[in-house]
């Protein structure tokens, strides 16, 4: 069996993920998990952390 799935540990939250990583906006180099990528994007828009969690919950429910 051959696939391209690679397990990565997110340096931001420590979560192990296999999805395509996002590039951190902080340095444009660090690869982070999609959740943290979404958080950074929302934070850059001025979204509060609590609201970021709510939005991530919605995203996770939709992808299920
Ligand atoms: Zn993360």
PDB file of the backbone (N, CA, C, O) and the ligand in Angstrom, with CONECT records:
HET     ZN  A 101       1
ATOM      1  N   UNK A   1       0.835  -1.202   0.000  1.00  0.00           N
ATOM      2  CA  UNK A   1       0.000   0.000   0.000  1.00  0.00           C
ATOM      3  C   UNK A   1       0.870   1.252   0.000  1.00  0.00           C
ATOM      4  O   UNK A   1       1.796   1.389   0.799  1.00  0.00           O
ATOM      5  N   UNK A   2       0.557   2.132  -0.890  1.00  0.00           N
ATOM      6  CA  UNK A   2       1.372   3.322  -1.007  1.00  0.00           C
ATOM      7  C   UNK A   2       0.480   4.548  -1.026  1.00  0.00           C
ATOM      8  O   UNK A   2      -0.426   4.653  -1.853  1.00  0.00           O
ATOM      9  N   UNK A   3       0.726   5.440  -0.147  1.00  0.00           N
ATOM     10  CA  UNK A   3       0.030   6.724  -0.256  1.00  0.00           C
ATOM     11  C   UNK A   3       0.954   7.838   0.207  1.00  0.00           C
ATOM     12  O   UNK A   3       2.031   7.594   0.751  1.00  0.00           O
ATOM     13  N   UNK A   4       0.517   9.034  -0.015  1.00  0.00           N
ATOM     14  CA  UNK A   4       1.375  10.178   0.275  1.00  0.00           C
ATOM     15  C   UNK A   4       1.074  10.813   1.625  1.00  0.00           C
ATOM     16  O   UNK A   4       1.527  11.918   1.923  1.00  0.00           O
ATOM     17  N   UNK A   5       0.303  10.099   2.433  1.00  0.00           N
ATOM     18  CA  UNK A   5      -0.057  10.672   3.719  1.00  0.00           C
ATOM     19  C   UNK A   5       1.172  10.740   4.623  1.00  0.00           C
ATOM     20  O   UNK A   5       1.845   9.737   4.864  1.00  0.00           O
ATOM     21  N   UNK A   6       1.437  11.912   5.102  1.00  0.00           N
ATOM     22  CA  UNK A   6       2.558  12.106   6.008  1.00  0.00           C
ATOM     23  C   UNK A   6       2.020  12.666   7.315  1.00  0.00           C
ATOM     24  O   UNK A   6       1.260  13.634   7.328  1.00  0.00           O
ATOM     25  N   UNK A   7       2.423  12.050   8.399  1.00  0.00           N
ATOM     26  CA  UNK A   7       2.004  12.584   9.692  1.00  0.00           C
ATOM     27  C   UNK A   7       2.927  13.704  10.106  1.00  0.00           C
ATOM     28  O   UNK A   7       4.151  13.574  10.073  1.00  0.00           O
ATOM     29  N   UNK A   8       2.319  14.807  10.497  1.00  0.00           N
ATOM     30  CA  UNK A   8       3.127  15.940  10.948  1.00  0.00           C
ATOM     31  C   UNK A   8       2.619  16.384  12.312  1.00  0.00           C
ATOM     32  O   UNK A   8       1.429  16.288  12.609  1.00  0.00           O
ATOM     33  N   UNK A   9       3.533  16.868  13.128  1.00  0.00           N
ATOM     34  CA  UNK A   9       3.135  17.448  14.409  1.00  0.00           C
ATOM     35  C   UNK A   9       3.159  18.961  14.246  1.00  0.00           C
ATOM     36  O   UNK A   9       4.161  19.540  13.825  1.00  0.00           O
ATOM     37  N   UNK A  10       2.053  19.580  14.583  1.00  0.00           N
ATOM     38  CA  UNK A  10       1.981  21.035  14.470  1.00  0.00           C
ATOM     39  C   UNK A  10       2.839  21.686  15.554  1.00  0.00           C
ATOM     40  O   UNK A  10       2.660  21.394  16.736  1.00  0.00           O
ATOM     41  N   UNK A  11       3.762  22.559  15.172  1.00  0.00           N
ATOM     42  CA  UNK A  11       4.618  23.212  16.173  1.00  0.00           C
ATOM     43  C   UNK A  11       3.860  24.214  17.020  1.00  0.00           C
ATOM     44  O   UNK A  11       4.354  24.642  18.064  1.00  0.00           O
ATOM     45  N   UNK A  12       2.680  24.591  16.592  1.00  0.00           N
ATOM     46  CA  UNK A  12       1.895  25.597  17.318  1.00  0.00           C
ATOM     47  C   UNK A  12       1.046  24.972  18.421  1.00  0.00           C
ATOM     48  O   UNK A  12       1.024  25.462  19.550  1.00  0.00           O
ATOM     49  N   UNK A  13       0.348  23.886  18.087  1.00  0.00           N
ATOM     50  CA  UNK A  13      -0.569  23.300  19.064  1.00  0.00           C
ATOM     51  C   UNK A  13      -0.179  21.865  19.432  1.00  0.00           C
ATOM     52  O   UNK A  13      -0.747  21.294  20.363  1.00  0.00           O
ATOM     53  N   UNK A  14       0.783  21.278  18.711  1.00  0.00           N
ATOM     54  CA  UNK A  14       1.239  19.937  19.048  1.00  0.00           C
ATOM     55  C   UNK A  14       0.364  18.829  18.487  1.00  0.00           C
ATOM     56  O   UNK A  14       0.646  17.648  18.694  1.00  0.00           O
ATOM     57  N   UNK A  15      -0.682  19.196  17.789  1.00  0.00           N
ATOM     58  CA  UNK A  15      -1.599  18.218  17.218  1.00  0.00           C
ATOM     59  C   UNK A  15      -0.924  17.448  16.072  1.00  0.00           C
ATOM     60  O   UNK A  15      -0.215  18.032  15.252  1.00  0.00           O
ATOM     61  N   UNK A  16      -1.160  16.115  16.030  1.00  0.00           N
ATOM     62  CA  UNK A  16      -0.683  15.328  14.899  1.00  0.00           C
ATOM     63  C   UNK A  16      -1.748  15.402  13.814  1.00  0.00           C
ATOM     64  O   UNK A  16      -2.925  15.148  14.069  1.00  0.00           O
ATOM     65  N   UNK A  17      -1.333  15.746  12.618  1.00  0.00           N
ATOM     66  CA  UNK A  17      -2.323  15.867  11.541  1.00  0.00           C
ATOM     67  C   UNK A  17      -1.753  15.312  10.246  1.00  0.00           C
ATOM     68  O   UNK A  17      -0.538  15.254  10.053  1.00  0.00           O
ATOM     69  N   UNK A  18      -2.657  14.906   9.365  1.00  0.00           N
ATOM     70  CA  UNK A  18      -2.243  14.331   8.084  1.00  0.00           C
ATOM     71  C   UNK A  18      -2.751  15.153   6.900  1.00  0.00           C
ATOM     72  O   UNK A  18      -2.441  14.861   5.745  1.00  0.00           O
ATOM     73  N   UNK A  19      -3.535  16.181   7.209  1.00  0.00           N
ATOM     74  CA  UNK A  19      -4.012  17.049   6.140  1.00  0.00           C
ATOM     75  C   UNK A  19      -2.861  17.876   5.587  1.00  0.00           C
ATOM     76  O   UNK A  19      -1.779  17.936   6.169  1.00  0.00           O
ATOM     77  N   UNK A  20      -3.118  18.507   4.456  1.00  0.00           N
ATOM     78  CA  UNK A  20      -2.111  19.383   3.894  1.00  0.00           C
ATOM     79  C   UNK A  20      -1.843  20.530   4.861  1.00  0.00           C
ATOM     80  O   UNK A  20      -2.777  21.206   5.291  1.00  0.00           O
ATOM     81  N   UNK A  21      -0.590  20.755   5.205  1.00  0.00           N
ATOM     82  CA  UNK A  21      -0.294  21.804   6.184  1.00  0.00           C
ATOM     83  C   UNK A  21      -0.529  23.204   5.630  1.00  0.00           C
ATOM     84  O   UNK A  21      -0.549  23.424   4.419  1.00  0.00           O
ATOM     85  N   UNK A  22      -0.702  24.124   6.541  1.00  0.00           N
ATOM     86  CA  UNK A  22      -0.796  25.540   6.179  1.00  0.00           C
ATOM     87  C   UNK A  22       0.534  26.195   6.528  1.00  0.00           C
ATOM     88  O   UNK A  22       1.249  25.733   7.417  1.00  0.00           O
ATOM     89  N   UNK A  23       0.851  27.251   5.837  1.00  0.00           N
ATOM     90  CA  UNK A  23       2.079  27.984   6.142  1.00  0.00           C
ATOM     91  C   UNK A  23       1.747  29.095   7.125  1.00  0.00           C
ATOM     92  O   UNK A  23       0.841  29.898   6.901  1.00  0.00           O
ATOM     93  N   UNK A  24       2.499  29.124   8.216  1.00  0.00           N
ATOM     94  CA  UNK A  24       2.242  30.140   9.229  1.00  0.00           C
ATOM     95  C   UNK A  24       2.453  31.540   8.670  1.00  0.00           C
ATOM     96  O   UNK A  24       3.401  31.799   7.929  1.00  0.00           O
ATOM     97  N   UNK A  25       1.547  32.432   9.042  1.00  0.00           N
ATOM     98  CA  UNK A  25       1.682  33.829   8.607  1.00  0.00           C
ATOM     99  C   UNK A  25       2.772  34.547   9.384  1.00  0.00           C
ATOM    100  O   UNK A  25       3.227  35.621   8.992  1.00  0.00           O
ATOM    101  N   UNK A  26       3.185  33.945  10.484  1.00  0.00           N
ATOM    102  CA  UNK A  26       4.170  34.611  11.339  1.00  0.00           C
ATOM    103  C   UNK A  26       5.503  34.745  10.619  1.00  0.00           C
ATOM    104  O   UNK A  26       6.114  35.814  10.620  1.00  0.00           O
ATOM    105  N   UNK A  27       5.958  33.637   9.993  1.00  0.00           N
ATOM    106  CA  UNK A  27       7.255  33.715   9.310  1.00  0.00           C
ATOM    107  C   UNK A  27       7.205  33.232   7.856  1.00  0.00           C
ATOM    108  O   UNK A  27       8.216  33.260   7.155  1.00  0.00           O
ATOM    109  N   UNK A  28       6.028  32.791   7.408  1.00  0.00           N
ATOM    110  CA  UNK A  28       5.858  32.308   6.037  1.00  0.00           C
ATOM    111  C   UNK A  28       6.695  31.079   5.711  1.00  0.00           C
ATOM    112  O   UNK A  28       6.890  30.758   4.539  1.00  0.00           O
ATOM    113  N   UNK A  29       7.190  30.391   6.726  1.00  0.00           N
ATOM    114  CA  UNK A  29       8.010  29.205   6.518  1.00  0.00           C
ATOM    115  C   UNK A  29       7.470  28.021   7.299  1.00  0.00           C
ATOM    116  O   UNK A  29       7.360  26.913   6.775  1.00  0.00           O
ATOM    117  N   UNK A  30       7.134  28.268   8.564  1.00  0.00           N
ATOM    118  CA  UNK A  30       6.702  27.201   9.453  1.00  0.00           C
ATOM    119  C   UNK A  30       5.420  26.553   8.947  1.00  0.00           C
ATOM    120  O   UNK A  30       4.460  27.249   8.615  1.00  0.00           O
ATOM    121  N   UNK A  31       5.399  25.220   8.885  1.00  0.00           N
ATOM    122  CA  UNK A  31       4.202  24.504   8.482  1.00  0.00           C
ATOM    123  C   UNK A  31       3.399  24.163   9.724  1.00  0.00           C
ATOM    124  O   UNK A  31       3.913  23.561  10.666  1.00  0.00           O
ATOM    125  N   UNK A  32       2.145  24.552   9.714  1.00  0.00           N
ATOM    126  CA  UNK A  32       1.267  24.335  10.861  1.00  0.00           C
ATOM    127  C   UNK A  32       0.024  23.588  10.404  1.00  0.00           C
ATOM    128  O   UNK A  32      -0.218  23.450   9.205  1.00  0.00           O
ATOM    129  N   UNK A  33      -0.764  23.105  11.361  1.00  0.00           N
ATOM    130  CA  UNK A  33      -1.954  22.345  10.990  1.00  0.00           C
ATOM    131  C   UNK A  33      -3.023  23.289  10.419  1.00  0.00           C
ATOM    132  O   UNK A  33      -3.001  24.492  10.682  1.00  0.00           O
ATOM    133  N   UNK A  34      -3.948  22.736   9.642  1.00  0.00           N
ATOM    134  CA  UNK A  34      -4.981  23.582   9.031  1.00  0.00           C
ATOM    135  C   UNK A  34      -5.765  24.399  10.056  1.00  0.00           C
ATOM    136  O   UNK A  34      -6.161  25.531   9.780  1.00  0.00           O
ATOM    137  N   UNK A  35      -5.987  23.821  11.242  1.00  0.00           N
ATOM    138  CA  UNK A  35      -6.726  24.559  12.274  1.00  0.00           C
ATOM    139  C   UNK A  35      -5.979  25.819  12.678  1.00  0.00           C
ATOM    140  O   UNK A  35      -6.567  26.896  12.781  1.00  0.00           O
ATOM    141  N   UNK A  36      -4.661  25.674  12.911  1.00  0.00           N
ATOM    142  CA  UNK A  36      -3.884  26.846  13.308  1.00  0.00           C
ATOM    143  C   UNK A  36      -3.799  27.839  12.155  1.00  0.00           C
ATOM    144  O   UNK A  36      -3.771  29.050  12.374  1.00  0.00           O
ATOM    145  N   UNK A  37      -3.758  27.322  10.925  1.00  0.00           N
ATOM    146  CA  UNK A  37      -3.756  28.213   9.772  1.00  0.00           C
ATOM    147  C   UNK A  37      -5.025  29.049   9.737  1.00  0.00           C
ATOM    148  O   UNK A  37      -4.991  30.246   9.453  1.00  0.00           O
ATOM    149  N   UNK A  38      -6.155  28.394  10.032  1.00  0.00           N
ATOM    150  CA  UNK A  38      -7.433  29.102  10.073  1.00  0.00           C
ATOM    151  C   UNK A  38      -7.428  30.111  11.201  1.00  0.00           C
ATOM    152  O   UNK A  38      -7.878  31.244  11.036  1.00  0.00           O
ATOM    153  N   UNK A  39      -6.908  29.686  12.369  1.00  0.00           N
ATOM    154  CA  UNK A  39      -6.849  30.598  13.526  1.00  0.00           C
ATOM    155  C   UNK A  39      -6.036  31.847  13.206  1.00  0.00           C
ATOM    156  O   UNK A  39      -6.445  32.965  13.523  1.00  0.00           O
ATOM    157  N   UNK A  40      -4.882  31.647  12.576  1.00  0.00           N
ATOM    158  CA  UNK A  40      -4.027  32.796  12.253  1.00  0.00           C
ATOM    159  C   UNK A  40      -4.729  33.727  11.275  1.00  0.00           C
ATOM    160  O   UNK A  40      -4.654  34.950  11.391  1.00  0.00           O
ATOM    161  N   UNK A  41      -5.414  33.119  10.307  1.00  0.00           N
ATOM    162  CA  UNK A  41      -6.127  33.936   9.319  1.00  0.00           C
ATOM    163  C   UNK A  41      -7.217  34.751  10.005  1.00  0.00           C
ATOM    164  O   UNK A  41      -7.391  35.937   9.727  1.00  0.00           O
ATOM    165  N   UNK A  42      -7.952  34.091  10.914  1.00  0.00           N
ATOM    166  CA  UNK A  42      -9.034  34.790  11.624  1.00  0.00           C
ATOM    167  C   UNK A  42      -8.464  35.851  12.560  1.00  0.00           C
ATOM    168  O   UNK A  42      -9.002  36.954  12.662  1.00  0.00           O
ATOM    169  N   UNK A  43      -7.368  35.507  13.243  1.00  0.00           N
ATOM    170  CA  UNK A  43      -6.757  36.464  14.164  1.00  0.00           C
ATOM    171  C   UNK A  43      -6.310  37.712  13.413  1.00  0.00           C
ATOM    172  O   UNK A  43      -6.404  38.826  13.928  1.00  0.00           O
ATOM    173  N   UNK A  44      -5.821  37.515  12.184  1.00  0.00           N
ATOM    174  CA  UNK A  44      -5.353  38.655  11.398  1.00  0.00           C
ATOM    175  C   UNK A  44      -6.520  39.550  10.986  1.00  0.00           C
ATOM    176  O   UNK A  44      -6.333  40.710  10.620  1.00  0.00           O
ATOM    177  N   UNK A  45      -7.725  38.989  11.054  1.00  0.00           N
ATOM    178  CA  UNK A  45      -8.916  39.780  10.739  1.00  0.00           C
ATOM    179  C   UNK A  45      -9.491  40.422  11.995  1.00  0.00           C
ATOM    180  O   UNK A  45     -10.493  41.136  11.933  1.00  0.00           O
ATOM    181  N   UNK A  46      -8.843  40.163  13.148  1.00  0.00           N
ATOM    182  CA  UNK A  46      -9.314  40.759  14.387  1.00  0.00           C
ATOM    183  C   UNK A  46     -10.366  39.931  15.093  1.00  0.00           C
ATOM    184  O   UNK A  46     -11.073  40.437  15.964  1.00  0.00           O
ATOM    185  N   UNK A  47     -10.481  38.648  14.725  1.00  0.00           N
ATOM    186  CA  UNK A  47     -11.468  37.775  15.364  1.00  0.00           C
ATOM    187  C   UNK A  47     -10.924  37.302  16.716  1.00  0.00           C
ATOM    188  O   UNK A  47      -9.778  36.866  16.818  1.00  0.00           O
ATOM    189  N   UNK A  48     -11.761  37.397  17.746  1.00  0.00           N
ATOM    190  CA  UNK A  48     -11.346  36.992  19.086  1.00  0.00           C
ATOM    191  C   UNK A  48     -11.168  35.473  19.161  1.00  0.00           C
ATOM    192  O   UNK A  48     -11.843  34.734  18.444  1.00  0.00           O
ATOM    193  N   UNK A  49     -10.246  34.999  20.043  1.00  0.00           N
ATOM    194  CA  UNK A  49      -9.992  33.556  20.170  1.00  0.00           C
ATOM    195  C   UNK A  49     -11.243  32.721  20.391  1.00  0.00           C
ATOM    196  O   UNK A  49     -11.367  31.637  19.822  1.00  0.00           O
ATOM    197  N   UNK A  50     -12.184  33.211  21.217  1.00  0.00           N
ATOM    198  CA  UNK A  50     -13.409  32.436  21.464  1.00  0.00           C
ATOM    199  C   UNK A  50     -14.218  32.268  20.180  1.00  0.00           C
ATOM    200  O   UNK A  50     -14.782  31.205  19.919  1.00  0.00           O
ATOM    201  N   UNK A  51     -14.263  33.329  19.393  1.00  0.00           N
ATOM    202  CA  UNK A  51     -14.993  33.253  18.131  1.00  0.00           C
ATOM    203  C   UNK A  51     -14.249  32.357  17.148  1.00  0.00           C
ATOM    204  O   UNK A  51     -14.871  31.667  16.340  1.00  0.00           O
ATOM    205  N   UNK A  52     -12.921  32.367  17.216  1.00  0.00           N
ATOM    206  CA  UNK A  52     -12.130  31.477  16.355  1.00  0.00           C
ATOM    207  C   UNK A  52     -12.509  30.026  16.622  1.00  0.00           C
ATOM    208  O   UNK A  52     -12.664  29.240  15.687  1.00  0.00           O
ATOM    209  N   UNK A  53     -12.659  29.664  17.910  1.00  0.00           N
ATOM    210  CA  UNK A  53     -13.044  28.303  18.266  1.00  0.00           C
ATOM    211  C   UNK A  53     -14.413  27.948  17.709  1.00  0.00           C
ATOM    212  O   UNK A  53     -14.629  26.840  17.219  1.00  0.00           O
ATOM    213  N   UNK A  54     -15.334  28.901  17.788  1.00  0.00           N
ATOM    214  CA  UNK A  54     -16.681  28.642  17.270  1.00  0.00           C
ATOM    215  C   UNK A  54     -16.639  28.393  15.768  1.00  0.00           C
ATOM    216  O   UNK A  54     -17.311  27.499  15.255  1.00  0.00           O
ATOM    217  N   UNK A  55     -15.847  29.189  15.078  1.00  0.00           N
ATOM    218  CA  UNK A  55     -15.753  29.045  13.619  1.00  0.00           C
ATOM    219  C   UNK A  55     -15.114  27.699  13.273  1.00  0.00           C
ATOM    220  O   UNK A  55     -15.550  27.023  12.341  1.00  0.00           O
ATOM    221  N   UNK A  56     -14.078  27.313  14.028  1.00  0.00           N
ATOM    222  CA  UNK A  56     -13.433  26.014  13.777  1.00  0.00           C
ATOM    223  C   UNK A  56     -14.409  24.873  14.029  1.00  0.00           C
ATOM    224  O   UNK A  56     -14.415  23.886  13.293  1.00  0.00           O
ATOM    225  N   UNK A  57     -15.234  25.002  15.062  1.00  0.00           N
ATOM    226  CA  UNK A  57     -16.249  23.977  15.335  1.00  0.00           C
ATOM    227  C   UNK A  57     -17.172  23.814  14.134  1.00  0.00           C
ATOM    228  O   UNK A  57     -17.503  22.697  13.736  1.00  0.00           O
ATOM    229  N   UNK A  58     -17.582  24.942  13.564  1.00  0.00           N
ATOM    230  CA  UNK A  58     -18.478  24.906  12.409  1.00  0.00           C
ATOM    231  C   UNK A  58     -17.781  24.223  11.231  1.00  0.00           C
ATOM    232  O   UNK A  58     -18.379  23.397  10.542  1.00  0.00           O
ATOM    233  N   UNK A  59     -16.516  24.575  11.007  1.00  0.00           N
ATOM    234  CA  UNK A  59     -15.765  23.975   9.901  1.00  0.00           C
ATOM    235  C   UNK A  59     -15.678  22.464  10.103  1.00  0.00           C
ATOM    236  O   UNK A  59     -15.867  21.697   9.159  1.00  0.00           O
ATOM    237  N   UNK A  60     -15.392  22.034  11.337  1.00  0.00           N
ATOM    238  CA  UNK A  60     -15.244  20.607  11.608  1.00  0.00           C
ATOM    239  C   UNK A  60     -16.566  19.859  11.436  1.00  0.00           C
ATOM    240  O   UNK A  60     -16.585  18.722  10.964  1.00  0.00           O
ATOM    241  N   UNK A  61     -17.655  20.495  11.817  1.00  0.00           N
ATOM    242  CA  UNK A  61     -18.950  19.833  11.654  1.00  0.00           C
ATOM    243  C   UNK A  61     -19.289  19.639  10.191  1.00  0.00           C
ATOM    244  O   UNK A  61     -19.844  18.612   9.800  1.00  0.00           O
ATOM    245  N   UNK A  62     -18.952  20.632   9.387  1.00  0.00           N
ATOM    246  CA  UNK A  62     -19.271  20.550   7.958  1.00  0.00           C
ATOM    247  C   UNK A  62     -18.448  19.486   7.253  1.00  0.00           C
ATOM    248  O   UNK A  62     -18.937  18.846   6.323  1.00  0.00           O
ATOM    249  N   UNK A  63     -17.199  19.283   7.680  1.00  0.00           N
ATOM    250  CA  UNK A  63     -16.322  18.341   6.986  1.00  0.00           C
ATOM    251  C   UNK A  63     -16.580  16.906   7.433  1.00  0.00           C
ATOM    252  O   UNK A  63     -16.000  15.969   6.885  1.00  0.00           O
ATOM    253  N   UNK A  64     -17.453  16.734   8.432  1.00  0.00           N
ATOM    254  CA  UNK A  64     -17.703  15.393   8.939  1.00  0.00           C
ATOM    255  C   UNK A  64     -18.687  14.635   8.068  1.00  0.00           C
ATOM    256  O   UNK A  64     -19.008  13.483   8.358  1.00  0.00           O
TER     257      UNK A  64
HETATM  258 ZN    ZN A 101      -1.898  23.475  15.111  1.00  0.00          ZN
END
